[in-house]
Amino acid sequence: MFKAKHSISLLFNANKVYDRQVIEGIGHYLQSSKVDWDVYLEEDFLARIDNINDWVGDGIIADFDAPSIQQAVEHIDLPIIGVGGSYENLDDYPKVPYVATDNVAVVKCAYEHLKHKGLERFAFYGFPPDDNHRWATEREKAIIKLCKEDGYECAVYRGHPTRPETWQYSMNRLSDWLQSLPNPVGVISVTDARARHLLQACDHTGKMVPDQISIVGIDDDDIARNLSRISLSSVTQGGFDMGYQAAKLLHRRLENPNLKNKIVTVPPVGVAQRQSTDFKALKDPHVIQAMHFIRQNACKGIKVDQVLDYVGISRSNLESRFHEERGHSIHNEIHNEKLAKACNMLTTSEQQTSEIALMCGYPSLQYMYAVFRKHFDQTPKEYREQHFEQSEN
């Protein structure tokens, strides 16, 4: 009968993108190192956390951002690896080997991204402080410190916990805060889920993203990103590497139980840049309005006349303003927006080129082929293959 050398328990919530990345990294270590582990991943381990001694096995890798998990395992006499956020105060780290996402580096990554866009006003949307969101408090402290070092102030709003019964009230208060911010401003959200709140509030209040408010989240969560009309720029944390490092630490601890506790800090991968931070320092309010409308509707097949109707001024007036601010015509702006969307979909999705042509507002696949031939001297298929090869190298 098969019997693995070690039975390992993973205490993570696989519904969260961050936890899934950590689990994936653990799996990669298992495959690459050929360790002889039988891995146990409880689907709803919190329901039985009080009886954890009955099923933990020979070692544990656990999410220590959750105080209930940390408290449940801290008295278990087994090799335990904690995974969670970094802390400014060393005394806040648990007394076990620990792999941390570098909260300061994560926030700095988002902050530098916004600064490089030319923004000089900043804000932070976080969480109300509690034990379950200690990492959020660390990120809030980090952005305040970074802004202060550069001579900037940072407006902070912690908002409310997300609950159905208080949702409308919470969104109204968030909208009030957004309305109080100066334009333009860069807002760092503590998570992608909270960033989506910002996008919804901007939509309801008429705040234009990214022309008035540029938003960057943290997690690069596909679900949160795709639930909004405006695609969200987001910091990709090093969750995969964290999982790999955690498995590596556990492997060493199982081989040598007397190893000293160690803290491994993992930096973020970088910012996945999308529409929510596609900020250009525009000054003309009519051009800002037009750009907002074009970003929202270019792929719906709009024409210049519809942009003019939205802005409410004459064609010659708006065209003149566009050439002054953007260096090209309104028609070219619509064209460029559609082309950028097509290029992005070709390189980041597996959808058929015919579907991409339709979603980007081209009248036919043949028309999109003609556009790519003119701009890149390639077919869409050739463009996709070339960029796929570049990403592999």
N, C-alpha and C positions, 0 to 999 in steps of 0.2 A: 504494500500500500504506500502511496506517495506521502512523504512527510517533509515539508520544507525545514531548513535549518532554523529559521526564525519566523515568528508570526508578528507582524507589525500592524498597529492600528493607526489610521489617519483620522484625525478629528477636525474636519473641515466642512463647511457648508458649500456643497457643489452647485448650489443655485447662484453663487456669486462669481463673477468673472475673475476676480482676484484669486479666490480660492481654487478655481478650476485651473488657472495658470500654474499655481503652486503644485497642485496634484499632477499636472502634466510634466512639470520639471522633475518631480519624484519618480514618475514613470520612466522618464528618459534616463535617469541614473540607474534604475533597475535594468533597463535594456543594455546600457553601455557598459556597466560594471559586471553584469551577470551574477549579482548577489543572489543568494538562495533565500528569498523572502516570500512568505505568504502574506499578502497585503489585505487587510480588512478595512473596508470603507463603509461605515454605517450610514444608511440613507438618512436617518433622522436620529443621530446619536444623542442629541440634546434631550430627547424624550426619555432616555434611559441613563442620563449622565450620573444620577445618584448611585447607580449600581455598576459603575465603570470598572471596579475591581474584578468583576466577574468575567470580563471579556477583552481585556487590554492586550494580552499576549506577552511578547518579549520586549517590545519597545513601542514608543509612541512619537509621532510627529503631530503637533497640535497647533491650532490657531490661538495664540496667546493674546490677540487683540480682544478676545471675548473673556472677560473676567471669570465668568462661570466655568469655563473650560480650564483656565489656569488654576483656579481654586480646587477644581475636582481632581486634578492630576498631581498637584504639588506634593502630596504626601505618599504617592505611589513609589515604591522602591524598585523602579525600573529605569533604564535609559530613556530620557525624554528630551526631545528637541522642540523648542518653542519657535514659532514663526509669528512675526507681527511687525509693528511699526518701531522706528527708532525713537529715542528720547534724548532731550537736551541734558537731562540730569542722569548720570550713570547709575545712581541709586534706584532709579525707576525700572531698571532692567530686571527680569526674573533671574533666579539663581540656578539656571540650567543653561546648557548650550543654546544659543539663540541666533536666529537668522532674521535680520530686520530690513525692511524697505527703508531707504534713506529719505525720511520725510523732508529734510531740509533741501536735499538735492532734487526731489520731486517738485517741490514748490518753486525752487530756483529755476528749474527747467521751464516751467510755465511762465514765470515772471520774465525771464530773459527772452522768451518767445514773443511776449507782448511788447517788451521794450524794443526789440529789433523791428517791430512793426511801426515804430515811431511814436508809440503812446507814452504819455508822461503822467497820466492819472490812473490810479489803480484802486481796486476794491476786492474784497474777499467774502464769499458766501460760504459759511461753515455750518456747524451744528451747535445746538445748545450743549454746554459742557456736561458730560456724565461719564461714568466709568466705561461704558460701552463704546465711547467715541474719544478715547484718549489720543488716538492718532490725529483726530481732527483738531484738537487743541494744539498739538505739536505743529501742525501745518499752519494754523493761525499765527502762532508765535513766530514761525519762520518767515512768513510774508511780511509781517509788521517789522521785523528786524531788517530784512532785505531792503524794504522801502526806506526805512529810516537811514540806513547806511548810504543810500543814494540821494538823500534829501527830499524824498517824497513822503506824503501822507498816504495812509491806506484806510479806506472806509471799510469797516467790518460789519457784516450782518449775519447773525447766527440762525435766524429764522426759528421755525418750530418743528418738532417731530412730525413725520408724515403720518397722519391719521385720517381716515375717511370722514369722521364727524367734524373735524376742524379744517378740512382741506381748503374750503373756499375762503375762510378767514385767513389762513396762512398765506394763500396766494395773493389776497388783497394787501396784506402787510408787506409782502415781498414786492409787489408792484409799487407800493408807496415808496419803499426804499429805492428802487430802481429809478423812479421819477425824481428823487432827490439828488441823484448822482450827476456830476457835470458831464458834458459831452465834449470830446469823445473820452471814453474810459475803458480800460481793460479789466475784466472781472475774472478772477480765478475762483473756480468752484471746487469745493473740497472733494467732490465725487462727480462722476458723469450723471448720476441720477439727480443730484441737486442742480447740476448745470441745465438739465432738461426743464426744471422748474423755471430757471431764468429765461430760457427760450420761450416758454409758454407765456410768462409774464410780459416779455417784450412784445409778443404777438398781440396780446390783449390790450396793451397800453399804447401801441403804435411806435415803440422804441425800435429803431432800425439797427439790425445786426448785419454786418459788423461796423457800419458807418458811425453809429453813435455809441454802441456798446459791443466790444469784442469779448467773446467768452471762451475760456479754455477750461476743460474739465480734467479729471484724473481717473484713470482706469482703462480708457479706450474700450469701452463696453459697446459691442455691436448692437445690443438690444436698445440701450438708451439712445444711441446715436440715430438709429433708424426710426425712432418714434417721433422725431421732429422733422419739420420740413427743411430746416436749415441744418446742414451736416455739421457736427460738432468736432472742433479741434480738441485733442485730449492727450495728456501725458500717459505714455505706456510705461507702467511700472515693470520692474524686473522680476515679476512673479515666477516666471519659468526658471530663471537662474536661482531664485530663492528656494524653490522646491528641490532643485538639483543639489544646492549646497546643504540643505537640511538633511537630505538622504545621505549625503556624503558624511556629514557629522555623525549621524546615527550609526552608519556603518563603522566608523572609527570607534565610537563609544561601545558598540557591541563587541568589537574585537579587543578593546582595552578599556574596561569600565573605570579605570583610575585617571583617565585623561582630565585635564583641567577644563573648566567651563570656558567657552569661547563665544565672542560676539562677532558675527559676520554681517557687515552692512553692505547691501546691494543697491547700486544706483539705478535710476530709471533708464529705460531704453532710449527715450527721446519723445518729442512731440509729433503726433500724427496730425499734420496741418490740414484743416478743412475750411469750409466756408465761414464758420463763426468767427474766425480771426483773420479773414482775408481783408484786412483793413488797409486802406490807402488814405493818406492824409488829404481828403477832399474838403474844400472850403465852401463851395457853392451849394446852398441848400437845395436848389432845383436839381443839380447833378446827383446829389446824395439821394434824393427821392427817386430819381430815374434809375440809379444803380440798384437801389433796394428792390424796385419793381422788376428790373431785368433779372436779378439773381433769383427772385421768387418764381418767375414765369417764362424765362427764356426757352426752357425745354418744353413749353406748352405750345410752341409755334407762334408766339406773338410777333407782331410787326411793329415798325416804328410808330405808326399812328396810335397804337394802344398805349405806348409809353407816353406819347404827347397828351393823350386824354387823361392819363393818371396824374401827370405833373401839372397840366393845365396852363401851359404857355405855348407860344407858337413854335413851329418847327425851326424856323431860322434862328430864333432866340435860343432854344435848347441846343441846337446843333453847334452854335457859336460857343456856348458855355461848355459843351462836351469837348470840343477841340481844345479849348483853353485848359481844361482840367485833365482830360484823358489823352489828348493828342490824336484822337480819331473820332469817327462818326458814331452815332447811336446804333446804326445797323451793324457796324463792326463790333461794338460791344456785345450785342445780342449773339452775333456769330461766334465771338471768342468764348462767351460763356457756355454755349452749346458744345463747342469743340473741347473745351477743358473738361466738361462733364464726360464726354465720350472717351477722351484719353484716360481719365481716371477710372472709368468703369472697365475699360479694356485691360488695364493693368492690375486692378484690384478685385475683379470678379470673374466668374466663369460663365457669365451669361452669353448667349448667342449674339453675334454681331447684329443680326436682324432685330433682336429685342432691344439692344442698345440704341440702334438707330431710331426706333420708335420712342424709347424713353427720353432720348435727347432732342426730340422734336424735328427730326429730319423727315421729309416727305416720303423717302424710300431708302432702302439699303444702298441702292445704286448712287443716290445723291450723296450719302455719307462717304462712299468709296471715292467719289469725285473730289470731295472736300479733302480727304486724306491724301489723295494723289497730289493735289495742288500744294498742300502745306508741307507734307513730309516726303513726297515722292514714294509713298508706300501705301499698300492697302491696309485697312484696319487690322486684318489678320497678321500681316507682316509687322505692323507696329506692336501688336500684342506679343508676338514671338520674340522680337528684339528686346523689349523691356523685361520679358520673363527671363531671358538669358542673362541680362545684365544684373537682375536681382539674385540670380543663382550664383554668379561669380563673386 
